[in-house]
Structure formats: C-alpha cells, structure tokens
C-alpha cells in the first residue's frame, strides 16, 4: 500500500468475521476497556475531538 491508498472503513460492522476478512480498518480497544475497569482512579476523563458528534 503506498501513501495515496487507504483501506475503506467498514460500512456494516455487524460481524467480526466480516470485519476481519473485509480488508478494512479495525481498531481493537479491548485492552483499553480492561484498563478502564481496573483503574484505581476516582475520575476518568474521556476527551473527544472538537465539534465531534455535533449536528
């Protein structure tokens, strides 16, 4: 893959097998979820990009 080619984003990520075999981007955050639940801090801050989710 050269710098001008990007993999597509999944359009219907309903099945893991389809994601895995679909030659598209997939980011597994499983370890991060474990860290969130096992964290001993009282407060966790989840940030988002500016204007993310705005209509």
C-alpha positions in Angstrom: 0.0 0.0 0.0 1.5 3.3 -1.0 0.8 6.7 0.7 -2.1 7.5 -1.7 -4.1 4.3 -1.0 -6.2 3.9 2.1 -8.3 1.0 3.2 -12.0 1.6 3.4 -13.9 2.0 6.6 -16.4 -0.8 7.4 -19.9 0.1 6.3 -21.7 -2.6 8.3 -19.6 -3.9 11.1 -22.2 -6.4 12.3 -20.0 -9.4 12.3 -16.4 -9.8 13.5 -15.6 -12.3 10.7 -16.7 -9.8 8.1 -14.6 -7.1 9.6 -11.5 -9.3 9.8 -11.9 -10.6 6.3 -13.1 -7.4 4.7 -9.7 -5.8 4.2 -10.7 -2.6 6.0 -9.6 -0.7 9.1 -10.4 -2.2 12.5 -9.1 -0.9 15.9 -9.4 -3.3 18.8 -9.8 -1.4 22.1 -10.2 -4.5 24.3 -7.2 -3.8 26.4 -8.2 -0.2 27.0 -11.6 -1.3 28.3 -9.9 -3.6 30.8 -7.7 -0.7 31.9 -10.8 1.5 32.4 -12.5 -1.1 34.7 -9.4 -2.0 36.7 -8.2 1.6 37.2 -7.9 2.7 40.8 -8.5 6.4 40.0 -11.7 8.1 41.1 -12.2 10.0 37.9 -11.6 9.0 34.2 -11.6 11.7 31.5 -12.6 10.8 28.0 -11.9 13.5 25.6 -13.3 13.9 22.1 -12.2 15.9 19.0 -13.5 19.5 18.8 -17.1 19.5 17.3 -17.2 15.7 17.3 -20.8 14.5 17.3 -22.3 17.9 16.6 -25.2 18.2 14.1 
